[in-house]
């Protein structure tokens, strides 16, 4: 078996507020293999989002090591290899769905000819073609969640990290995302 797509070793994260401390994570060790779908489940407050924020280098651990695709988080650049969907995706309300993906694609360095077809493909996949020229500020929570998924996929990353990807989705949206995750695995992607 080769290198893990995600390697978490003895991670500890303590939050301090005044005199109080809270151990959000204590000696968490976890390996996710390439081409694996890994569901990170637990009750509210268990440290799921904290773990994701540590993996993305939004937070620093108190101790332990994290690696993504053999790159040490916080020391080596890895973000171009991953797609991320936050629990509450944020968009510029004045942009359309097309403009949102165009901006993300350009920031990811996707050439213009490829970018146009990639945007169309993702908007179709996320059932957002009817909303392609609508401003995101008028989108429902479920539509924003599906646009966030398209945004995470725009640069065709090897690893995808989704924080509560089903949040705000109706049953049809949930079915769509489950199918998408299965398709990503069939393409050789890793999904956390």
ZIRAGI-V100968 format. One record per helix or strand of 3 or more residues. SS is the DSSP state (alpha for helix, beta for strand). FROM is the first residue (numbers start at 1). TO is the last residue. Records with the same first field share a line. If there is no record, write none. Layout:
BEGIN
SS = FROM-TO / FROM-TO
END
This chain:
BEGIN
beta = 4-17 / 20-33 / 63-68 / 82-85 / 159-162
alpha = 48-55 / 79-81 / 97-107 / 112-125 / 129-131 / 136-138 / 141-153 / 171-186
END
